[in-house]
């Protein structure tokens, strides 16, 4: 199954903003998007990190 990185990144962003442990964020992502591929996950993390750095909100 293919997930959109922007959808996945919003979950990651919420975890980053709420200062959730990255291990827990990863568990949440894997639970909500069980068949996510590595490339989409990597791209999602990059989008989330950029958005948080630029002051984005979930």
Residue frames as a rotation matrix with the C-alpha (Angstrom) as fourth column:
UNK 1
0.579 0.815 0.000 0.00
0.815 -0.579 0.000 0.00
0.000 0.000 -1.000 0.00
UNK 2
-0.446 -0.731 0.517 1.25
0.729 -0.631 -0.264 3.48
0.519 0.259 0.814 -0.84
UNK 3
0.423 0.511 -0.748 0.81
0.847 -0.516 0.126 6.31
-0.322 -0.687 -0.652 1.63
UNK 4
0.582 -0.195 0.790 1.28
0.347 -0.818 -0.458 10.01
0.736 0.540 -0.408 0.89
UNK 5
-0.370 -0.847 -0.382 4.31
0.765 -0.045 -0.642 11.46
0.527 -0.529 0.665 2.71
UNK 6
-0.641 0.150 0.753 2.39
-0.299 -0.952 -0.065 14.61
0.707 -0.267 0.654 3.62
UNK 7
0.508 0.861 -0.023 -0.23
-0.387 0.252 0.887 12.53
0.769 -0.442 0.461 5.44
UNK 8
0.500 -0.413 -0.761 2.38
0.698 0.713 0.071 10.55
0.513 -0.567 0.644 7.34
UNK 9
-0.530 -0.809 0.254 4.44
0.514 -0.545 -0.662 13.65
0.674 -0.221 0.705 8.10
UNK 10
-0.016 0.578 0.816 1.52
-0.482 -0.719 0.500 15.30
0.876 -0.385 0.290 9.91
UNK 11
0.896 0.281 -0.344 1.53
0.108 0.614 0.782 12.45
0.431 -0.737 0.520 12.45
UNK 12
0.101 -0.949 -0.297 5.31
0.916 0.205 -0.344 12.77
0.388 -0.238 0.891 12.83
UNK 13
-0.438 -0.237 0.867 5.01
0.102 -0.971 -0.214 16.55
0.893 -0.005 0.449 13.22
UNK 14
0.570 0.713 0.409 2.49
-0.384 -0.209 0.899 16.20
0.727 -0.669 0.155 16.03
UNK 15
0.774 -0.343 -0.531 4.91
0.592 0.689 0.418 13.90
0.222 -0.639 0.737 17.82
UNK 16
-0.275 -0.938 0.210 7.79
0.805 -0.344 -0.482 16.33
0.525 0.036 0.851 17.36
UNK 17
-0.220 0.270 0.937 5.76
-0.214 -0.951 0.223 19.33
0.952 -0.152 0.267 18.50
UNK 18
0.773 0.589 0.237 4.47
-0.388 0.142 0.911 17.43
0.502 -0.796 0.338 21.53
UNK 19
-0.089 -0.951 0.295 8.05
-0.949 -0.009 -0.316 16.30
0.303 -0.308 -0.902 22.25
UNK 20
0.864 0.373 0.338 7.11
-0.436 0.890 0.133 12.63
-0.251 -0.262 0.932 22.15
UNK 21
-0.058 -0.906 0.420 10.05
-0.370 0.410 0.834 10.21
-0.927 -0.107 -0.359 22.20
UNK 22
-0.231 -0.089 -0.969 11.02
-0.968 -0.080 0.238 9.33
-0.099 0.993 -0.068 18.61
UNK 23
-0.993 -0.112 -0.032 10.69
-0.113 0.993 0.041 5.64
0.027 0.044 -0.999 19.36
UNK 24
-0.432 0.902 0.004 7.05
0.346 0.170 -0.923 6.22
-0.833 -0.397 -0.386 20.32
UNK 25
0.062 0.395 -0.916 6.46
-0.705 -0.633 -0.321 8.33
-0.707 0.666 0.239 17.19
UNK 26
-0.684 -0.390 -0.616 7.88
-0.717 0.516 0.469 5.51
0.135 0.763 -0.633 15.07
UNK 27
-0.902 0.400 0.163 5.54
0.304 0.856 -0.419 3.04
-0.307 -0.328 -0.893 16.81
UNK 28
-0.080 0.913 -0.401 2.56
-0.023 -0.404 -0.914 5.31
-0.997 -0.063 0.054 16.14
UNK 29
-0.130 -0.042 -0.991 3.50
-0.932 -0.335 0.137 5.65
-0.338 0.941 0.004 12.47
UNK 30
-0.902 -0.279 -0.329 3.94
-0.383 0.869 0.312 1.89
0.199 0.408 -0.891 12.05
UNK 31
-0.680 0.721 0.131 0.59
0.372 0.494 -0.786 1.29
-0.632 -0.486 -0.604 13.77
UNK 32
0.154 0.793 -0.590 -1.34
-0.192 -0.562 -0.805 3.81
-0.969 0.237 0.065 11.69
UNK 33
0.543 -0.070 -0.837 0.50
-0.839 -0.092 -0.536 3.04
-0.040 0.993 -0.109 8.42
UNK 34
0.567 -0.278 0.776 1.42
-0.296 0.810 0.507 -0.65
-0.769 -0.517 0.376 8.75
UNK 35
0.528 -0.350 0.774 2.70
0.732 0.650 -0.206 -1.22
-0.431 0.675 0.599 5.22
UNK 36
0.906 -0.209 -0.369 4.67
-0.298 -0.933 -0.202 2.01
-0.302 0.293 -0.907 4.79
UNK 37
0.677 -0.723 0.140 7.77
0.642 0.486 -0.593 1.67
0.361 0.491 0.793 2.67
UNK 38
0.095 -0.763 -0.639 11.15
0.902 -0.206 0.380 3.03
-0.422 -0.613 0.668 3.76
UNK 39
-0.695 -0.382 0.609 11.29
0.656 -0.684 0.319 5.74
0.295 0.621 0.726 1.11
UNK 40
0.144 0.844 0.516 7.90
0.291 -0.535 0.793 7.19
0.946 0.036 -0.323 2.09
UNK 41
0.732 0.074 -0.677 8.85
0.678 0.004 0.735 7.06
0.057 -0.997 -0.047 5.76
UNK 42
-0.299 -0.932 -0.205 12.16
0.899 -0.347 0.266 8.81
-0.319 -0.105 0.942 5.07
UNK 43
-0.605 0.135 0.785 10.44
0.455 -0.751 0.479 11.48
0.654 0.647 0.393 2.95
UNK 44
0.494 0.869 0.000 7.77
0.423 -0.241 0.873 11.96
0.760 -0.431 -0.487 5.64
UNK 45
0.408 -0.447 -0.796 10.39
0.863 -0.095 0.496 12.52
-0.297 -0.890 0.346 8.33
UNK 46
-0.666 -0.706 0.241 12.13
0.745 -0.610 0.271 15.10
-0.045 0.360 0.932 6.14
UNK 47
-0.230 0.675 0.701 8.86
0.330 -0.623 0.709 16.98
0.916 0.394 -0.080 5.52
UNK 48
0.718 0.542 -0.438 7.99
0.552 -0.058 0.832 16.94
0.425 -0.839 -0.340 9.22
UNK 49
0.065 -0.786 -0.614 11.44
0.917 -0.195 0.347 18.13
-0.393 -0.586 0.709 10.30
UNK 50
-0.749 -0.308 0.586 11.40
0.577 -0.739 0.348 20.94
0.326 0.599 0.732 7.75
UNK 51
0.120 0.895 0.430 7.91
0.314 -0.445 0.838 22.03
0.942 0.035 -0.334 8.78
UNK 52
0.707 0.105 -0.699 8.78
0.705 -0.034 0.708 22.05
0.051 -0.994 -0.098 12.48
UNK 53
-0.327 -0.923 -0.202 12.00
0.895 -0.371 0.247 23.95
-0.303 -0.100 0.948 11.75
UNK 54
-0.756 0.077 0.650 10.05
0.359 -0.781 0.511 26.57
0.547 0.620 0.563 9.81
UNK 55
-0.921 0.366 0.130 7.52
-0.315 -0.505 -0.803 26.89
-0.228 -0.781 0.581 12.62
UNK 56
-0.475 0.770 -0.425 4.74
-0.411 0.233 0.881 24.78
0.778 0.593 0.206 11.16
UNK 57
-0.441 0.440 0.782 1.92
-0.804 0.194 -0.562 23.30
-0.400 -0.877 0.268 13.17
UNK 58
-0.957 0.124 0.263 0.30
0.181 0.962 0.206 19.89
-0.227 0.245 -0.943 12.97
